């Protein structure tokens, strides 16, 4: 069994968690006329996006910064993941409805995406 990462909670890096929360809170300054419940949902959506999405591009970005090899960018990985966490936290409230809209369009007409990419 693997050892838990220092600075993590339930396998989530605390730096990514804090960055995603901060991004979600900053989003509230752009989203006007939200109820308290909607504000909490906005922050949680951003936090969820940050926690689940930030670890995906982070190793590749770290590798790109170090000659294309993800193993070489290990010392930057936490900082890059926190940056992505903030970015996904900031845009999470926009990403979630967009993903739901795309899924709905796919459910209505799965071939739409094929036609869209073919240009017809």
Secondary structure as GFF3:
##gff-version 3
##sequence-region A 1 120
A	DSSP	beta_strand	8	9	.	.	.	ID=ss1
A	DSSP	beta_strand	12	13	.	.	.	ID=ss2
A	DSSP	alpha_helix	14	30	.	.	.	ID=ss3
A	DSSP	alpha_helix	36	64	.	.	.	ID=ss4
A	DSSP	three_ten_helix	70	76	.	.	.	ID=ss5
A	DSSP	alpha_helix	77	108	.	.	.	ID=ss6
A	DSSP	alpha_helix	112	118	.	.	.	ID=ss7
###
